Amino acid sequence: MENEAPHMESSPGTECVNTKLRTLLLWGFGLVIAFGCVLRFWKLTGVGFWYDELWTVVGASDRPFREMYREWILGDPHPPGFYLLNFLWFKLVPATEFWARIPHAVTATATVLYLVLGTRRVLTRDERVMSASFVSLSYLNIQYALEVKQYSAVILLATIATISYLEIVQAGKLDRRTGGTLSAACVGLAYLNYFATAYAGILLALLAVTFRRDRSELRSVVRLGAVWALCYLPIAYFLYLQLMYTPGDWQTTDLAIFFSELLASLFFDDPVYVRVALGVFIGSLLVVSIARPELRTALRSRRNLHLLAIGLSMTGVMILLGLSEPIFYPRYFLVVFPAFFIGAGILTAAMFPLRTGWFAVLPLVFFVKAAGVQYHEIDTLQRQQWDKSVDLVLEWNEPSDRVFVLGAKAEKTSFDYLREGNADGVYYVKNVEFYEYYFRRRGAQEIADKLEVVEPTVQSVAELVARFRDTGTTVYVLAGHHIQYSGEALATLRQVAKKVDVTELYSTRVYTVTF
């Protein structure tokens, strides 16, 4: 689909200048797209895993499948597909930061390349360039490329599913290639994320509505939906568990924070610049729409209206769900991002086509600014420093010292805590295994084997005091992922112990208690 809008004839000299400028612009856009792809590999090993990554890496490595299923998958708030993929992956490679994260960086880069190279039937050259630029330099897209999370795969599959849907609608028929691609993408989405499951269902439902008057094509859509539903049946049980047992107070919703984070997640963290750019974008859209009536007609094309329907339908579902569940976090809306960025690319290409030369410099300036901001964000990226906590203890530790982990008692699984509605238990029961992982990585097998759990309560402090009071023992208590001693518990500890030091790292703490 390489058609470009007609334009006025120009002199040979002017045309030569315009051709050179278009070439420079294409190189400029190509460089910022490539730079965004490079950022996806920038911090694969520079920092340790944070809580969500550890939940996957520790749970999917070095254990039998049955144990992983019982103690990790059942209590996880996602479908089992991501765990199964990592379980197989860690049979082939070591469970280190580089090997755990590299598939996600590659997947995120594949999304950008797919938009540039795999969407010719649906998008023009300019639309592909603009859409790929948005995706390449979107903060949330880059962030999840550097984390062991399923979101990079969700973005890729949602992009493929959306483009396949638009191709089917544009062609007015569902052939074997596009139908198979859409079906595979929808099944993949269902196995990775529950919101992505809803997105896949919306695509299939909209397709059925589109072909409701064409019996032959409607039957094909119904068959495609039936295949998708049959493939989903083996994991439907996990959706039931989430609906039944997820605690209602597992997190809170603050709409003001949500909207303030949304623009930074979509684009980059410079609120003033982004808002000014959006103002210029909206103003240009109004002016160009008035000055060029043919543009208004083009923007109301069948393809664009269907893309709008996809975005509005999924957003509507999320808003309705948000009335009863605390889901107003940008990451939960991630599945809508591909449709949004494709739409933004279409509008940007319509207003600032490369053939106009200088006007196309405006979006390029925006993307260059995005590249600079994202480089700074990724280069200074920090995560919860579980690994640094372990390094500090190993540096200070003496043979007579004892090491404990602040968490939930491990006599129950995360699923047991989930059924009880105990969100803290779900979050903190695995803390001891996360610290064991890093002690073993550092070669401190003996310490890892002796790690014990203490709870952040006054009663637990009293038990610790009774055990070590006046023994001269130094005790290290490791605390990660928002858990810490309450004011009363810490005050009780300070009253009895000879000395209590609290070393605060990035989202982790080390309590050094000398009795």
N, C-alpha and C positions, 0 to 999 in steps of 0.2 A: 504494500500500500504506500507507494512512494509519490503519490500525486501531490503537487504543490499548487497553491493558489496562483492564478494568472497575475501578471504584473506588467507595468508599462514598459515599452521598449526604451532602451537607453543607448547613448553613444558608445562606440567601441572602447574609448578611453575610460569612460565611467564604468562600463561593464567589467573592464580589466581590473580596475580598483576594487569593485565590489566582489569580484571573484577572489582576489587576494585576501580581502577582509574576511570573506566567508571561510576561506581556508584557515586563516589565523584563529577565527572564532571556533572552528571545529577542533583545532589543536588545543585551544584553551579549554574548551569543555572536556575534551578527551583527557587532558592532564588533571583536571580537578576530579574527574570520575576515577582515574587511575590512582590519584592520591587517596581518595576515600577508600579504595580497595586495599591500599598499602596499610592504612590505619587499622584495618581489620586484623593485621598480623603484628601490630606494634608492641603489644604488651601481653603476649601469650605466656611468657615465663617470668616477667618482672615482678609479679606479686603472687602471693599464695591464694588458695581457694577461699571463698567466703561460704557462708552457711549453706545456701541452696546448692552450690556446686559440690560441697562436701557430702550433702545428702545423697547426691547422685553417684559421685565417684566412689565414696566409701561403701555405699549400699550395693553398687553393681560390680564391685571387684573383690576378689579373694574370698568368695563364699559360694556355697552351693545354691542352685536356683531356688530350691524349696525354701531355704532360709531367707533369701532375698525377697521372695514372694510374701512370706508370712510376716516378716519383720520390717520390710521397707515399702514394698509396692502397695500393700493394703492400706497403709497409713498415709500414702502420698496423695496430694490433692490434684493429681493429673492422671490421665489414662496411662496404661502400662507400656505403651509403645516405646517411649523414650528410654525407660529402664531396660527393656529387652535389647534395644540397639546398643546401649552402653555395655550391657552384660556380654554381648558378643564381641564388641570392640576391645574390651579389656582382657579378653582371652588371647588377643593378638599383640597388644602393646602394653607397656607399663602404665600404671595409673598415676601419672605425673601431670603437672600443669600443662606442659606442651602437648603431650599426646591426648589428653582429655579435651583440650580446647581447639586443637587444629581442625577437627571436622566442622566446627561451627564457623570458624573463619573462612574455610573453603566454601561452606554452604552459603554464607552471607555474600561472598564474592560472586558465587554462581548466580545469585538473584540479580545482581547488577549486570553481569554478562548476558543473562537471559533477556533482560529488558533491551539491551543494545542489539543483540544478535538474533533473538528468537521470537520477536514480536512484529516482524515485517508485514505479516498479513493483516494486522490490526492497527498498527501505529505508523505514522509517517516518520521520516528520518528525524525531523526536528522534535517530534513528540517523543521518540525513543531517547534522544539526547537529553531532553529536559527531564523526563521521568527518571532516567538512570542517574542524572545529577542529583535530583532530590533524594533518591534512595541511597546513593553512595555516601552522601554527607549528612544523612539524618542521624542524630545522636543515638537514639534508641537502637537503630539498625547496627551502628558501630559497636555500641556497648554490648549487645547480646552476641555479636560475633566473637567477643573476647571472653565469653562466659560459657560454662557447661550448663546450658539451658536449652530447652527445645524451641525457643522462639525464633532462632535463625531459620530452622527448618520449617516452622509454621509460616514465616514470611515468604520463603521460597515457594512453598506449596500453594499458599493463598494467591501469590502472584501468578503462578502457572494456571491455577483454577480460574482466576478472573479473566486472564487473557484467553483461555480456551472457551470460556462462556461467551465472551465478546465475539470470538471468531465464529462460533456456532450461530449466534444471533445475526451476525453480519452476513453469513452465507445463507441463512434461512433454512439450514438443514444440519442434522447431526450425523456426521460420517464416522467411520470406524476409528480414524486417527484422533480426531478431536474428542470423540466420545470416550475413547480409551484413556486419553490423557486426563480429561476432566474426572473420570471415575477414579483413576489411580490417585490423583491429587486429593480428591475428596476423602478417600479412604485413609490416606496418609494423615490428613488433617484430623480426622476423627480419632486416630490412635495417638495423637500427640497432645491435644488440648481440647477442653470441653467447649470453650468459646469458638474454637475453630470448627468443632463439630456443628455448632449452630450455623456458622458461616457456610459450611458445605451444604447443609440442609436448605438454607436460603437460596443458594445458587440453583439447586435442583428444583426447588419450588418455583422460582422465577422462570426457569426454563420451561417447566410444565405450563405455566400461565401463558408464556409466549407462544407455545405451539398448541394451545387448547383447541384451536379450530382446524388443526392439521392432524387428522387421526393417525396417519402413518408416523409422523415425527413424534407425536405424543406417546405412541406405543414405545418408541425407542427411548424416550426420556423416562418412561415408567420402568422399562427394563433396567436402565442405568441406575435409577433410584433403588430398585429391588436388589441389584448387585451390591450397592453401597450399604443398604440396610442389612443384608445377609453377612457382609464382611464385618459389620459393626456388632452383630449379635454376640460374638465371643467376649467382648469387653463391656457389654451393656451393664453387667453386674457392678462394675467399678463406678459407673455413673450413679447407680442406685445407692451405693455406699456413700458417695459424696452428698447426695440429696438427703439421705437419712441422718448422717452423723456429723457433718461439718458444723462446728460450734457457731452459733449466731453472733458471738462477740469476738471472733478470731482476729478482726481488725476493724478499725473505725474509718468512717468516710468524712473527709473535709473537702467540700466542693471548691472552696477558695484555693486550697493547695492544689487540687486536681487541675484546675484551669491554669494556674500559674506554672505548673510543671508540663502541661500539655504542649505548649508552643516550644519549650526547650527540648522536649522529647522528640517532637516532629522535626524540628529544624536544629537550632543550636542555642546555647545559653548566653544570649545577649538580648534581653527583653526589649530594650529601646530600639535597637537596630532591627530586630525581627518585626516589631509592630510598625515601624516606619516603612519597612519593605512591604508589609502586607497592605498598608495604606496606599503606597504607590501602585501595588498590584491591583487593588480594587478600583482605584481611580482610573488607572489605565484601561481596565476592563470596561468600565462605564463609558469612557471617552471613545475607545475603539468600537464598542458596540453601537454607539450612536453614529459615528463617522462611517462605519462600514456595515450596512444592513445585511450584506451577504454573510458576514461573520456570525450574526445572530442566527441565521438559517443553518449555517454549518455547525454551530454549537448545539443546535437542537436535533442533531442527527440521531438515527436509531441507536448507533453505538454509544453515544454520549448519554442518551436518556437511560439506557440500560445500566451504564456505569453509575449514574446518579441513583437509580433505583436500588442497586446493590448496596451502595454506601448508606443511603437513608434507611433501608430495611434493617441492616445489621446494627446501625446506630440506634434505631428505634428499639430493637430487641434488647440491646445493652441498657438503654435508659429504663425500659420497663423492668428488667431484672434488677437494676440498681435501686428501684423503689423498695425492694425487700432484702437485698444483699449488699454488703459493702464492697462494691466492685469498681468504684470510681478512682482507679489508678491507671495511668497511661499504658502500663504493660498489658492490662486486660483488654484494652482497645486495640492492641497491636494488630489483630487480624484484619482490622478495617484500614490499616495504613496503606497496603498495596493499592486498593481502589482509590484512596485519597491521593497518593502520589502520582498514579497514572492520570487521574483527573487534573491534578495540578500541572503535570507535564503537558497535557493537551491544551489547557488554557494558556500556559506560558508560551508554548510554541505558536499558538494563534495570535497572541498579542505582540510577541517579539520574534518573528520568524527570522531565521538566519539570513535569508535573502535580502532583508532590509538593511543589513549591515550594522550601523551604529546602534540602533535600538536594541539589538540583541546583546550589546555589551552590558546592559543593565542586569539581566539575570546572571551573566557571567561574574559581575562584580559581587553579587549576592553569594554565589557559590564559592568564590575566592575567600570572602570573609568567613563563610562557614568552614572552609578548609583550615583557616588559621585558628579559629576558635576550637574546632574539634581536635586539632593537633595538640593544643595546650591541654585540653581536657583529658585526652588519652595519655599524654606523656606524664601527667601528674596523677594518673588514676590510682586510687587507693581502694583496697578491699579490707574486710575484717581480718585482722592480723593474728589468726590462729597460729600460723607458723612462727611469727615473731615471738609470740608468748612462749612457745615451746623452746625457741632459741635462748630466750632470757633465762628460763628455768635451768636449762642445760649449762648455761654459763655460770650461774650462781650456785647450782646444786652441789651439796656435799653428800657423801654416802649415807649419812645418818638422817638426812632430810626426808620428808614425806611430801608427796604430791597428790592433791585432790582436784576434782573437777566439780564446779558448781552446775547442778543440773537436776533432772528428775530421776527417781529411782528406776533402775533398769529391770526390776522384776516383772514389769509390764512392757508390752510392745507399744509402739506408737498407735497401732490400731486399737489396742485396749483403751488407751487414753482418749482416742477419738470417739469411741463408743460412749465413754463416760462424759463427753463434752468438755474435757479438760484440755484446753488449747495449750496451756503452759507445758503440760506433760508431753503433748505431741511435739512441741518445739524443742524441748530440752532433754528428752530421754536419750537422744543420740549424741549429746555433747561429749560424753566420755569416749565414744568410739571415734569421734573426730580428732580428739587430742591423741588417742592411741595411734591413729593413722600417722600423725606427724612425728610422734616420738619414734615410731618404727622407721619412718623415712629417714630420721636422723641417726638411726642405728642404736637407739636407746631402748632395746627390747625389754630389758628388765623393768624399767620404769613404766613402760606401756602395760606390762602384765600386772603391775601392782596398783594401777590407777584405781581410785575409789571415788564414788559420787557422794557429795554432800549437798543438801538442799539449802536454799537461801532463806532459811527461817531461824527464828530465835531458838527453837527447840534443837535444830541441827547444830547451831553454834554451841549450845549447852553440852551436847554430846561430844563435840570436838574438844571443848575445854576439859570435860571430865576425862577424856582419853589422854591428853598431852600436858595438862597443867603441871608446871614446875618440873618438867622433864628436860628442859634445855633444847628441845627439838624445834627446828625450823620447819614450818609447814607452808607449802605453796598451794594456793587455791586459784585455779584457772577459771575464768568466767568469760564466756563468749556469747555473741548474738543477743544483746540487750538484757541478759540476766545479770544480776548483781545482788549483793547483800543489801537488804533494806536498812534504813537509818537505825532502827532499833537493834537489828541483828549486828550491825557493824559496831554500834556503841557498846553492846554487850561484849563483843570480842575485844574491843579496846580496853575495857575495864579490867579484864582478867589477864590478857597477854602482856608480856613485857614490852613488845613493840609490834606495831601493825603498819606496814607500808603498802600503799596502793599505787601500782604502776599502771597508768592508763595508756593503752595503745589505741589504734584505730578500731573502735567498736569491740575491743576486748580489754580485759583487766587481768592483772596478776596481783593477788593479795599475798604478801609475804608476812607471815605471822610467826613471831618468836615467842615461845612459851617459857 
